[in-house]
Amino acid sequence: MSEPHHDCCEHHDHHHELVIENLCVHYRNIVALDKINFATSCGNRVALIGANGAGKSTLIKAIAGLVPRSSGSIMWRRTTVKKWSREFAYLPQREEVDWSFPITVRGLVEMGRYPQTGMFARFSKSDHDAVDAALETLDLVDLQNRQIRELSGGQQQRSFLARAIAQEAHVLLLDEPFTGLDRRASTQLAELLERLAQEGRLVIASHHDLNSAPSLFDEALLLATHQIAFGPAKEILSETNLNTTFA
Ligand SMILES: Nc1ncnc2c1ncn2[C@@H]1O[C@H](COP(=O)(O)OP(=O)(O)OP(=O)(O)O)[C@@H](O)[C@H]1O
């Protein structure tokens, strides 16, 4: 939140929890990310901003350990991220999720415990307690027995966040979380992300509304395959930077 300003020269500064150095990702012959460098820590909400195809989703998936690095490194708490771990919770773009999948809200949140319990293991009291606490935090107690396909977009998003909380993930990787939400749901999500960050999580989200970005996020990374700028959202989202990003 009130982290001091870290410019691009400080990425060797290893007291940050997430440190990304010279990250490149290729899809066969397509360069999706070229030399990304930034470092941040829990307590922050980081916006990834760039035009369509700029590499926002790729960066989210790379941090989640879901797409391989071509070169460079991603360190989380001094350990190289090579594959998915329960420290990371990934929420894909809305259209990539199969919302018709038959599962209740509680069932979805229980999936957050599988990395700890294994899929067929019995839930212990502490697992049930973690699920109850996550449902409580996300205000989903009354909806817990509903099918996710019967929920509004905002409620579906909260269900996924509840799964992340039950998983005890520290890094929330969200692809366009505000897209498709009405004003009330957006405000609710904004408050929630602020609270989750304050409680000690790192929120990283792609975001395309430039007007709301400075109030919703602490830091911003401007992307156009390569990195245009990274720093405090209010400073980084300058007209000059945005013109370069969306040139
Ligand atoms: N699975 C894939 N195979 C090949 N190329 C891909 C794949 N996924 C993404 N790309 C390419 O990588 C580049 C970055 O895509 P990415 O989806 O990360 O961008 P984005 O900023 O999230 O875009 P959008 O705002 O449209 O969601 C694009 O050129 C895209 O076409």
The ligand as an SDF file (V2000), in Angstrom:
LIG
                    3D

 31 33  0  0  0  0  0  0  0  0999 V2000
   -1.7920  -20.3190  -26.7170 N   0  0  0  0  0  0  0  0  0  0  0  0
   -1.2460  -19.4260  -27.5470 C   0  0  0  0  0  0  0  0  0  0  0  0
   -0.5900  -19.8310  -28.6630 N   0  0  0  0  0  0  0  0  0  0  0  0
   -0.0080  -18.9410  -29.5050 C   0  0  0  0  0  0  0  0  0  0  0  0
   -0.0360  -17.6070  -29.3040 N   0  0  0  0  0  0  0  0  0  0  0  0
   -0.6800  -17.1500  -28.2300 C   0  0  0  0  0  0  0  0  0  0  0  0
   -1.3210  -18.0180  -27.2800 C   0  0  0  0  0  0  0  0  0  0  0  0
   -1.8690  -17.2640  -26.3030 N   0  0  0  0  0  0  0  0  0  0  0  0
   -1.5920  -15.9820  -26.6160 C   0  0  0  0  0  0  0  0  0  0  0  0
   -0.8870  -15.8950  -27.7720 N   0  0  0  0  0  0  0  0  0  0  0  0
   -0.3530  -14.6590  -28.3880 C   0  0  0  0  0  0  0  0  0  0  0  0
    0.4920  -14.0170  -27.4460 O   0  0  0  0  0  0  0  0  0  0  0  0
    0.3120  -12.6140  -27.4650 C   0  0  0  0  0  0  0  0  0  0  0  0
   -0.1300  -12.1280  -26.0830 C   0  0  0  0  0  0  0  0  0  0  0  0
   -1.4380  -12.6300  -25.8020 O   0  0  0  0  0  0  0  0  0  0  0  0
   -2.1900  -12.3930  -24.4150 P   0  0  0  0  0  0  0  0  0  0  0  0
   -3.4470  -13.1870  -24.4390 O   0  0  0  0  0  0  0  0  0  0  0  0
   -1.2420  -12.6210  -23.3140 O   0  0  0  0  0  0  0  0  0  0  0  0
   -2.5280  -10.8360  -24.4910 O   0  0  0  0  0  0  0  0  0  0  0  0
   -3.5390   -9.9640  -23.6190 P   0  0  0  0  0  0  0  0  0  0  0  0
   -2.8480   -8.6940  -23.3160 O   0  0  0  0  0  0  0  0  0  0  0  0
   -4.0470  -10.7530  -22.4800 O   0  0  0  0  0  0  0  0  0  0  0  0
   -4.7300   -9.7140  -24.6460 O   0  0  0  0  0  0  0  0  0  0  0  0
   -6.3090   -9.4030  -24.3850 P   0  0  0  0  0  0  0  0  0  0  0  0
   -6.4050   -8.0250  -23.8110 O   0  0  0  0  0  0  0  0  0  0  0  0
   -6.8590   -9.4650  -25.7880 O   0  0  0  0  0  0  0  0  0  0  0  0
   -6.8320  -10.4880  -23.5000 O   0  0  0  0  0  0  0  0  0  0  0  0
   -0.6930  -12.3410  -28.5720 C   0  0  0  0  0  0  0  0  0  0  0  0
    0.0250  -12.0570  -29.7370 O   0  0  0  0  0  0  0  0  0  0  0  0
   -1.4430  -13.6540  -28.7120 C   0  0  0  0  0  0  0  0  0  0  0  0
   -1.9330  -13.8060  -30.0030 O   0  0  0  0  0  0  0  0  0  0  0  0
  1  2  1  0
  2  3  1  0
  2  7  2  0
  3  4  2  0
  4  5  1  0
  5  6  2  0
  6  7  1  0
  6 10  1  0
  7  8  1  0
  8  9  2  0
  9 10  1  0
 10 11  1  0
 11 12  1  0
 11 30  1  0
 12 13  1  0
 13 14  1  0
 13 28  1  0
 14 15  1  0
 15 16  1  0
 16 17  2  0
 16 18  1  0
 16 19  1  0
 19 20  1  0
 20 21  2  0
 20 22  1  0
 20 23  1  0
 23 24  1  0
 24 25  2  0
 24 26  1  0
 24 27  1  0
 28 29  1  0
 28 30  1  0
 30 31  1  0
M  END
$$$$
